[in-house]
Amino acid sequence: MAEIAVSFAIDKLLPLLSVQVNLLTGVHKEFADIKEELESIQAFLKDADKRAAAQAPNISEMEKIWVKQVREVAFRIEDIVDEYLLSLEHQPQDPGCAALLQMITHPFKTLKQHHQIASEIQDIKSLMCGIKERSKSYDFKPSFEQGSSSSNGIQKSKLHPLREAALYIDEADVVGFEAPKKVLIDWMVKGRKERTVISVVGMAGQGKTTLVKKVLENKDVIAHFDCLVWITVSQTYDVKDLLRDMLLKIYKQKEENPPQNINQMDQRSLTDEVRNYLQQKRYVVVLDDVWSVQFWDEIELAVIDNESGSRILITTRNLNVVGSCKKSSFTELLELQPLTQEQSLELFNKKAFKFDYGGCCPKELSCIAVEIVNKCKGLPLALVAIGGLLSTRAKTGFELQRFRENLSLELKKDTNLIGIKEIVALSYDDLPYYLKSCLLYFGMYPEDYQVKPNRVIRHWIAEGFVKEERGKTLEEVADGYLTELIHRSLVQVSSIRKDGKAKGCCVHDQIREMILEKFEDLNFCRQTSEDGKSSLSGIIRRLSITTTSNDLTPCIESSHVRSLLVFTNIESKLFSGNRIPKNYRLLRVLDCKSALVPENLGSFIHLKYLSLRFIGECKILKYIGKLHSLETLDLKATGVGDLPKEISKLIKLRHLIGSRLSLIQLEDGIGELTSLQTLRYVNLDSDGAEKIIKGLGKLNQMRDLRLITVRREHGTILSSSINEMQHLEILVVGSRCGDEGYEIIDLDLISLPTKLRKLRLIGILQKFPEWIPKLQNLVELRLWNSNLPEDPFKSVICLQHLLSLNIRHCAFKGLCLHFEDGWFQKLKKLNVGYTKELREVIIDKGALLSLKKLKFDRLLGLENIPTGIQHLEKLEVLRISYISDELVQNISTEDWNSMQHVPLLQISGSDGILIPHPRS
């Protein structure tokens, strides 16, 4: 983590040294010297960070202190650079009379600032010299690798006691694995004759090893295979050692002595020996605890594909390991899910009450047991370890309640529970350095908080965690970071979008406990809770507040804070006097709820991310134009008035988000914001809207554009502007709605945005737009209030990637919807509603084969229950709401039978009351 701080400091210095900045006399050379020293120290930091993170027995407290000192010096360098830029910002830009007047009126203030900066630079240089000298005495090895702090080495990892115990669990103590075990056994003994790699993926402690061990003990599996070899790989491995181990186990099964020269064999000889033996066998090779995505390439030649139905079983925390196997082998993937609450309670009770109550929890303790189990979030490792510890404690309500309240402390100090932290921390240690900060950032959010990917990605970018890659935006790079953390089973997807991507993310409680402990070690973040107490002291870079206190000033005194996230109710007053304290002048991220815009906001020129969510009307003051570093301005869920014209000065702004933004004061100045990628939702119901729409055509980096109350007469100029947005991925256009209903949307897109994935049109369409069927990357289409004369479905059946289709609010006047064989093969969600004329819905066999959710809403003219629902074998949810009372009376047994396979079925009459169906 010290290396991350140093990287940030170097990144701060580079702009000052690479462009002509009006530096004070001598400052350029001083900053250049500091940069060189930092780069020299950086070479030793990977080794130092690795040893400190691993808490190796041979690392001393002095070495840990050295790493901490490097980190804090890097923080000071960041601060001095930003302080210097702040002082330049406050100097007059005109070198004439104004500058002369300031020198005359404030000579001592200017000289004092210069002296302070020069003095601070000398202190930093002195500290760095001492740090560099001390590094030599600690025997840190210089390293220039860009990978993880736990790279492959030649040493053999020792199996952790808790992981070793997973190999010897009794069948009676295994809970929740019945279904996945059956799936694995079927893959093992049935199916193709070609070699198949079967991967079991899950986070640390989810029971991957236990499950595979139980599968291999199945009598059908044992009888099916000629040879079985189990190899534990782990983070550090040597391929020759693994092949040699495999060969020794093979000879042991043959009850023969291995070759005398086995220890002298090179990798090729070992590979040949293994291949020769496996050539005539139907074998199983278990590769347990694989971390490296390169591992399969290194071992694949040894496990020969002899087309005898052989299987390779891999357990891993990293989904990317599975991808590497697909290049040369058939694959099957089983992603383990957390245990249900019922399963979790069963497992917990078996461990906690095994010797007292026969594995059953006494009634008087059941409520507390549920609370403890819920903290484990279905993780078998935590349930087993915590249950095992409680089996040694007194079984009283008082004892269990005290344990529940102090669970975080117990996880840190109790020797029986430390193993959970150690196993989980292996995943953190294996991360590349640039992903470590990204993972730690999840600890900034409250417990069980579901954060949207776009929000956390924009936080990361503002923090400087995301590095540029050629051909990609920073957002695309950061999305790759998030995907990597998900694939490594460190971040969980809590909800999924229609296109299959993450809609909400969080971390498991055990991962969060590990992160919070890292906070203490690394001074990464301070959390301020309801009692007003903070958990850390010293240099703090980030502050997360969950208190509802009206006066937070006493809790936030650190002048080093760069990021402030506030998760408190909307009525709370963030700062006394509606002003941000001056010692927060270097803030980069401000994400909070506040009743008012802070009056001195314009002084915080380093802000890159600003999210202010208000209730009621408010005005964004003119001085926001001074925030020239701002990249994200989030004003959603607010009653924002007209945005000031000074917004057009924010040339670095990438995301401008609100609920009903008015840009009338900007006029064509909106075209100056050429970095904008997101603009939503903009109200265009004003007399000056034409200039705004024309200015939008200059925003050729736009990815997400959402416009409301668009007038009919602006259709041509809006089409022209959208034609310039070739990177557009999301487009929402809503027409103006008056007393006579919605106006016509008349868009004619000639130069199509081929990357468009989501399209929503709200308003009357005189005819179905000819350009929509040409959007071959479209995954979501929503048409509301279209008033089309015929159903639009025939026009979009050519959209092969469509996943969600939403046609509502008088979208068409047709009498019949007929989904024919072959239509919409990938569609997962279909919503049709508020259409008076529709009388009949027919679904042919072979249509909508992938559909999971189907909703018909307020189709009061519908004469029959849609026919053909029985063909939708993958349907999970069916809602038919607010149908006529006449239709309710005519639902036949045949109708009910056609829907009985759907797990969630809801039908309601005109009063909205659900109709009981036979199976209920």
N, C-alpha and C positions, 0 to 999 in steps of 0.2 A: 504493500500500500504506500510506502514511502516513495517508491518509484513512480506511482501515479501522481503524487504531489509534485515531484521533480519534473515530470513530463509537462504538467500544467504550467509550472514556472517557466520552463524553457519556451513553451508555446506563447507565453506572455511576452517574453523578451524578443522573440523573432520579429514581430511586426515593427518594433522600435528600431531594430538593427537593419531591417531590409528595405525600409522606406525612409524618405526624408522627413523626419520629425524634428520639430524645433526644440531639440534637446538643449539643456543647460550646458554651459561650458564644462567639458570633461566627462559629462554623464554618459555619453555614447561609449567611450572607452571603458568606463566602469561597468556598464551593463554588459558589454562584450566580454570582459574578464569574468564576470559572474557566470555568464552562459557557458564559457569554456570550463570553468570549475565544476559547474553542475553536470555537464556531460561527462566529465572525468569521474565524478562520484557515481553517476548513474550506472556505470559499467559494473560496479560492485553491489548495486542494490538488489538485483534479482536473487543473488546468492544470500544476501543478508535477510531479505524479506522471506525467502523460502525457509531459512533456518529458524527465523523468529516465528513464522506461522506454524511450523511443525513442532515448535517447542522441543526441539531436539535436546537430549540430555547434555550435549556438549556445548550448548550455547549459554553464555553467561548473561547475567543481568546487565553488565556493562555493554554487551553487544546489542541487547534490546534497546538500551538507552540510546546507543549510537543511531539506530534506525529512527527512533523517535526524534532525535535532534535533527537529523536530515529532513524529516518531514516538516518539522516546525520552521526550519530555515527556509524551506521551499514556500511555506505559507507566507513568511515575511517578505520573500521576494515578490510573490504575487501582489501582496498589499502595497509595497513601495512603488511598483510599476503603476498600479491603479491609482494610488495617491498622486503620483506624478502627473498622470493623464488628467486627473481631476483638477489639479492646479492649473494645467494648461487650458482646460475648458473654461475656467473662471477668469482667464486673462482676456483682455480685449482683442478681438480678431483684427481690428484696424491698427496697423503699426504707427499711425499718426498721432493726432492730438489726444485721442482717448487713452492710448497706452501711456503717453507722456503724463497725462493728468493723473492716472493711477499711480505712477511712480512717484509723483510729487506728493499726492495726498496720502498714500499708504506705503512709503518706502520701507519702513521697518517690518511691516507685515510680509511684503514680498521677499525681503532678504531673509526673514526668519523661516519662511517656507523653504527657500533654497538651501539654507543651512541645515534644516531638519532632514531634508532628503539626502544631502551629501553625507551627513553624519550617520544616517541609517545605512547607507550603502557601505560605508567603511566598517560599521559593526558587522554587517552581513559577510563582507569579505574576510574579516578576521575570524568569524565563527566557522566559515567554510574551510579556511586553512587548517584550523584545529581538527575539524571533522575528517578532512582528508588524511591528515597525519595519523589519527587514531585508527582509521580503516586498515592501515598497513599492519598494525599489531594484532588484528582480529583474524587475519588470514582469510579474508573474504576473496572469493575467486571472481575475477571480472567475467561478465557474461553479456553477450549482445543478442541473445535469443529473443524472439518475439512471442514465444509460446507461453505455456502455463508454467507456474512455479513448480509443478510436479511433473517433470518430463521423464521420459523413459530412461532408466539407468540400468546398470548391470547388477545392482544389488537386488536380492530377493526380498519381497515384502513379507512381513510376518502377518499371518492371518489374525485379525482381531478376535478376541475371545467370544464376543457376541456373534460374529459371523461364523465362527467355528461351531458354536452351539447350534446354529441353524441346521447343521448337518445331522444332528442327533435328536431332533424333536420327535416325541412319540406321536403316532397317528392320532391318538385321542386328544392331543393338545393342539392339533391343527384345526383352525376355524376359517370358514369362508372361502375355501379353495376348491370346493366340489366342482363348480362349473368350469373354472379355468383348467382344472386338472383333467376333466373329461375332454376338453378341447385339445389339450396338448397330447393326450394319449391317442386320440383319433389321428392327429397329424403324424404321430410317431409310427403307428402300425398300419395306417391306411394311406391311400393316395398314390402319388407318382413313384416310379422306380428310380428317377434321377435323384442325385444327392440334393437334400433340402436343408437350408439353414433356418432353424426355428429360433426366434429371438423372444425373450421375455424381458420387457422393459418396464421400469418403475423407479420411483425415487428411493433413496436410501432407507432401508428398514421396512420395505413393503413386502418382503417375504419371497423374493425371487428365487433365492437359493433353496429355501425350504420347499417351495412348490416343485422345483425341478427334481429335488432329491426324492420327494414322494412319488413323482411320476415314474422315476427310474426303478422304484421299488414295486411298481405294479406288475403282477404276474404275467399279464399279456405282453407288456413291454419286454420283460426279462426273456420270455419264450421267443420273442420275435427276432431278437438280434444275437449275432454270434460273438460280438465283442463290445465291451463298454469301457471307455476311458474318461476319467474326470480330471480336468486340469484347472487349477485356480490361477488366473492371470494377474489381476490387480493392476495398480497404476504403474509400478516399476517392474519390468520384466526383461528377460533376455531370451530371444527367440531360440537360441541354441539350448539354453537350460530347459525351456518348455518342451522342445522336441526330445531332448534327452529324457526328461521326466515321463513323457508319453511312451517312449520306447521301453523304459524300465517297467512301467506298468503293464505294457503289452507282454513282455517276457515273463513277468510275474504271473499273469493270467495263464500263459502257456506252461507255467511251472518249469521254465528253462532258465539257464544262466544267460545274462546279457553278454554281448561281445566284450572281450577283455579290453579292447581299445576304445570303449564307448566314451570315455572321458576325453579322449584325444580327437574324436571325430569333429570335422567341421560341419557347418550348417547344411551344406549340400549332401554330405554323406548321411547325416541324420535324417534329412528329408527323404532320401532314397530308401533307407531302411524302413521308415514308417509307411511309405507308399507300398513297398513290396509286401509288407505284412497285410495291410488293409485291402490289397488288390482283390483278394478272393473272399472277403468277409462282408456281411451286412453289419455295419458297425454303428455305434453311437459315440460321438466325442462331445463331451460337455466342456465348454469354455466358460468358466464361471468368472464373473466380475471383470468384464472387458471394459476398458476405458478409451483406448486409442482407436480412432477411426482408421488408422493405417494397419491395425493388427491383422485384419483378414488378408490383406495383401501379403503379409509376411508369413502367414501360416497356411494359406489356401492350397499351395502345391502339395503339401504333405497329406492333406485329407482328400484323397483321390476320389473322383466321381466314377465309381465302378458300375453304376446303373443297377445296383442291387437293393435299392430302397434305403440307403444309408442316410443318417441324420446327424446334423451338427446342432447342438443346443447351446445357445449363447444367453447369458444373463448380463444385463448392462443397465446403467442409469442413463445412457446417452442414445437417443433415437438415431443419431447420425451414424452410429456403428452399424445399424441395420442397413442403412443406405449403401454403405461401402460394400456389403455382401452381394447386392443385386447385380453387380457388374458381371459376376461369373457363376451365379448359382440361383436356383429357385429359392424363394424365401417365404416364410410365414411369420406374422407378427402378433404377439399377445401383449397388450398394454394393461398392466395390472391396475385395478381401480381400488380406492380405499375401501375398507370394510364398511358395511352398513352399521348403523347404530346398534341394531340387534346383534349382529355378528361381533361388534366391538365389545358389547357388554358380556357376551358369552365368553369371549377370550379373556377379558379382564377378570371376570369372576372365577374362571378356571385357575388363574394364577394367584389372585389375591386371597381367595377363600378356599383353596384346594385342600388345606390341612385342617381347616376349622369347621367349615360348613358344607363339605362335599362339593365345592365348586359353585355353590349357590349363595347369592348375596342376601343377607337378612333384610326383611322389609324395612326396618327402621333406618337402614343405611343406604337404601336404594337411590334416594334422591341425590345424596352426595356422590355416590358411585357414578351416577349418570353425568354429573358435572365434571368429574375427573376424566371419565371416558370421552366426553365431548372435547376436552382439551387435546386429546390425542389425535383427533380428526381421522380416525380409521387407520392409523399407522400401526401395523402389528408389532414392530420393534418397540415403540413407546408403550403400547398396551402391555406387552410381556414384561418389559423392564420395570415399569411403574407398578404393575400388579405384583410382580415378584418382590419388590421392595416392601409393598404394603402387607405382604404375607408375613413379614417379620415384625410388623407393628401391631399395637393394640387395636382391636376391632371395635372402637367406640366412635360415636358420632363426633365427639369433640376432637379426637385424634385425626380422623379423616378430614374434618372441616379445616383444621389447622394445616394439614398437608395440602389440601386444595388451594388454600389462600397463599401458601408459600411455595407453590410448585416450581416457579421460575428459579427460586433460590435453591431448591432441592436439586434441580437439574444441574446446577453449577457445582455444588459442593459434595453431594453424595456419591461415593465411589461406585455404587451400583448403577447410577444413572449417567455418570460422565461418559460412559461408552456410547450412549445415544449421540451426544454432542460430537464425539470423536469421529463416529461413522458418518454423520451428516457433514461434518467439516471437511471430509475428504473431497467431497464434490466441489466445495469452495476452493480448496487448495489446487484443484486440477484446472481451474479456470485460467484462461489467458488474462494478463493483468488488466486489460482494458474492459473485461467483463466483470471484474470484481466490484468496481464502483457501481456498475449498473445493478448488480444483484443487491448490494448493500442499500441502494436507494429505496428498495421496497420496504425497508425498516422505517422509512420516514412516514409511511402511511399507518393509520391506526390498525390495531389487530382486527382481522377478518374484513378489512377494507377491500372492496372490489374496485380496482383502478382501471380506467380505460387505457388501452394501449397508446392511443394518440397523446394522452396526457403525460404518461410516464416517458414516452419517447421525446416529447418536447422539453420536459424537465432535463433529461439526459443531455440533450443538445445544448441547452442553455448553460448547463454545468460544465460543458467542454469535454464530456466523456466520449463523444462520438467523433471519430476521425474521418476526414474526407477520403473518398475512394473515387477513382476516375470513372466517369460515366454514371455515377449515382448521386442522388441528392442525399443530404445528411439524414433525412427522414427514412430513406430506403436503407441506408447503412444501419441506422438504429433499429429498424424493423428486423433486420437480419440478426442484430444482437439479441433482441427479445426472442426471436425464434430459436436461437441457439440455447438460451436459458431454459426455454420450454422443453426443447429436445433433450437437454441434460437433466430433466426432471427436477429442476430447482425452482421454476415458476410454474404455477398451475393455471390452467385455463378454466375460469369460473363460469363463463358463458361464451357462446359461439355465435358469430354472425351468420347471415344467410349464405355467404360464400365460403363458409367453413373456417374462416380466420377467427382469431381471438376477439371477443367483444369485451370481456372483462378478465382481469388477471389478479392473482394474489399469490402469497407464499404460504406453505404449510406452517403450522405453529412451531414445529421443531426447527424448521429452517429459520423462522423469525427469531426464535430464541438464540440461535447461533449468530444471526446478524446483530442482535442487540448486544451480545457479548463482544463482537467485533467493534461495535461503536465505542465501547469502553476502552478497548485496546488501542484503537486508531484515532480516537477523537473525531470520528466521522460525523456524528450528529448528536445533538442534545435533545432530549424529549422533555417537555414541560407538561406536567399532568395537573389534575384537578387541585391537588394540594399546593400547587405553586412551587414545588421543589423540583430542581433539575438533577439529572442523574450523573452529570459529568462536570468537571472543572477543567481549566486550562484553555488552550486555543480551540475554539469551536467554530467550524465552518458552516454548519447547517443546524437549523432549529426547527423542531416540529412541535406544534402546540395543540393540545386537545382540551385545554381548560376553558371554562366558560366565565372566567373572572373578567370583570369589567376593566380592571387596570392590570395590564400585563407588563408594564414597564419594569417593575422590580425583577421580573423573571428573565429579562432579555437584555442584560447589560453588556454582553460580550461585543467588542468592537470588530471582531473578526468574522462575524456571521455574513455569509454570502448568499444563503438560501433560507427563506422563511416560508414554511407551510403551516397554515392555520386551519384546523378542522374543528370548528366550534359553531355554535348556533348563530343564526343570522343576526340576532339582536345584539350579540356581544360587541363591545367597543374595543377595537383592536389596540389603539394607542391613545394615551391621554392627550387631550387637546387636539385630537384629529390630526396629529403630525407623527411622522415616522422619526424616531430618534436620530440625531445627526450622526451618531457613531455607527449607524447602519448605512453609511454613505456608499459603501462598496457592494451593496446588494446586487446579485445577479438574477435571483428568482424570488418573486413575491406572489404567493398563491394563497388567497385568503377570502373570507367573507367579511364585508364591512358595510356599515350603513351609509358611509360617505366616502368620497375620494379624498385621500390624504392631501392636505393643502400644500405640503412641500414635496410632492411626488416628483416634480420636475428637477429636483436637485440630485436625483439618483440616476446618474447618466450611465451607469454600468448595467442597469437592468436589461435583461434579455427576455425574461418571461414575466408577464404581468397578468394576473387573473384576479379580477375584482367582481364578485357576484353580489348584486344588490337587490333590494326590493323597492319598488316604486320608481318615480322619476329621479334622474340625477343628470348632472352635466359633467362631461369630461373636459377639464379646463385646458386652456390654450397651451399651458406649459408642458403638456405631454409631448409636444413637438421637440422638446429638448432631449428626449430619451432616444438618442440616435442609434443606440445599440439594440433597441428592442426588436425581437424576432417574433414573439407571440403576444397578442393582446386579446385576452379572453374576457368578454363582457356578457356572456350568455346568462339567461334567466334574469335579465335586468330590464329596467324601464329607461334605457339610455335615451337622452335627447339627441339633437343633432351633433354629430362628431365635428370637432373644429377643423378648419382648413389646415391647421398646423400638422395634422396627421400625415399629410402628403410629404413631410420632411423625413418620415421614418423609412428611409430607403432600404433598410435591412429587414423590414417587417415581412414575415413569411406567412403568418396566420392571423387573420382578423375575424373574430367570432363574436356574434351577438344574437339577440332574439329578433330584433326589429331595427336594424341599424339604418340611420338616415345619413346619407353622404352628400346632402344637398349643398353644404358649404364647401365641399371639396371641388364640386363641378368636375372639370376634366383633370383636376389635380390627382384624381385617383390613378391616372395613368403613370404617375411618377413612382408608384409603389411596384416597381418591376420585379421585386423578389417574391411577391405574394403568390402563395400556393393554395391558400384557403381563404375564402370570403363567404361568410354566411351569417345571418340571413339579412339581406339588404332590401329595405322597403323602397320601391321605385314609384310610389304614387305621389309624385310631386311635379311641379311645372318645369324644374330644371333637370329632370331625369334623363333627358336625351343626351346631355353632355356627359353625364356619369356613364351611361351605357356605352357611349363612344369611347370614353377613356378606358373602359374594360378591355377593349381590343388590344391595348398595349401590354396587357398582363399575360404574356405568352408562357409563363411558368405555372399558370393556374392548374391545380389538380382537383379542387373541390369548390364549386360555385353554386350558391343557392340564393335565388332571387324570388321575392314575393311582390304582390300587387303590381304586376307588370301590365301596362296599358297596351291595348290592341295596336295602336298606331306606332308603337316602338318595336314591333316584331321584326321589321326588315333590318334596322340598325343593330338590334340585339343579335340577330342571325349573323350579321357581318362580324361582330365582335367575337362571338363564340367560334366562328370559323378560324380565328387566329390562335385558338387555345388547343394546340395539338397534343398537349400532355394531359388534357382533362380526363378525369376518372369518374367524377360524380357531378351530375348536373340536375338541379332542381329548379323548375320554373313554375311559379304560380301566378295566374292572371288576377287582375283586379276584380273584386266582387262587389257589385252594387245592388240596388233595390231589385233589379231585374235578373240577378244572378251573376255568374261568372262571365267575363269577357272572353273573346276568342284568343287563343294562342296560335300565332301564325309564324312558326319557325321554319326556315328553309336552309338547312345546313348542307352546303355544297362540299366544303373541305372538311370531311368528317373527322372528329376526334376518335381515332381508331382504338384508343386505350380506354374508352368509356366503359365503365362497369355497372354504374347505377344511373338510372334515368327516371325522374319523377316529373310528370306534367299534370298540373292541376288547373283545369280550365277547359273551355269548349274547343273542340277540334272539328273544323268543317269537314275534313276528311282525314283518314289515317295517314300520318306523315310517311312519305316514301323512303325517307332516310333511316328510319328506325330499324327495318329489317337488315340493313347493311352493317349494323353495329355488332359484329360477330363476337366481341368480347363481353357483351352485356350479360350480367348475371342477375340483375334485379330491374324489373320494369313495373312502374306504378302509374296508372292512368285514372284520375279522378275527375268527375264532372265533365267528361269528354263529350257526352251527348252524341256519340257516333251512331249513324243509322243502322249499322250492322255490327255483329260481334267482332272484336279486333283479333281474336285468337288465330284465325286463319292467316293473318298477315305476319305473325311472328313465329310460326312453327319452324322457320328456318334458323332461328337463334338457338344453336346447338348447345350453348353453355348456360342457358337461362336456368336459374335456380329458384327464383321467387317471382311470382306474377300476382299483382294486386289490382283488380279492376272493380272500382266502387263508385258510389254516389252518381247514379245516372250516367255511367260511363258509356252505355250503348242501349239501343232500343230493340234489339233482337228478341224474338220469341223463344228461340231454342239455342242451347249451347251443346254442341256435339264434338266430343273429343275422340278423334278417330285413331285407329291402330297406328302406332309409330309416333304419335305426337308427344312432344315434350318429354323425351326420355330421361333427362337429368333433373327435371323440375322437382323441387322438394317441398315448396310451399305455394299453395294456391288460395287466393282470397277473392271471392265474388260477393258483392253486396249492394244494397240500396238501389236495386234495379226493379222498377214496377212492372215492366212489360214481360219479363222472363217467365215462361210457362213450364219449360222442360229442360232437364239436363241429362245427357246421355254420355256414358263413358264406355267406349269399346275396349275389349280385351286387347292388351298390347299398348294402350295409351297410359301415360303418366306412371310409368313403371317404378320410378324412384320416389314418388310422392310420399311425404311423411305427415304433412299437416294440410288439412283441407277445411275451409270455412266458407259456409254460405250464410249470409247475414241479411235479414230483412228483405227477403224475396217474397213479398206478400202475394205476388201473382202466381207463385209456383203451385202447380197442380198435383205433382207427384214427388215422392222422395226420389232423388237422383238415382237413375238406374246404372248398374255396372260397378257399384262401389266394391262388390266382392272381388273384382279383378285387381284392386289396389292392395297387393299383398304386403307392402312395406308401410302402409298407412298406420301412424301412431296416434294421431289426434283427428277427430272429426267433430266439427261443431256446425249444427244447422239451427240458426237462431231466429226467433221472431217470425215463424211461419204462420200462415193463416189458421184459424181455428178449424176450418173445414178440412184442411190437409191433416191436421192433427188427428181428426176423427177417422181419417181414411188410411192411416199407416197400418199396413198389413203385416201378418206374421212373416211373409216372404221378404218384406222390406227389412224387418228386424234381423232376419237370418243373413241378409246380404251384408249387414254391418257388424255382425257379432265378433268378427276377428279383430276389430279395432280396439286397442287397449283403453283409450279415453274417448268415450262417445257421449255427446251432449246434444239434446234436441229440446228446443223450447218453443212454446206457442206465442201468440201475439202479446201476451202479458209478460213474457220473459221468464216464466216459471218453467223449470226443467221438467220434462216428461219422464216418468220412470219407465225403464225398458225391461223386458222379460228377464234378462240375466241378472239384473240388480235385485 
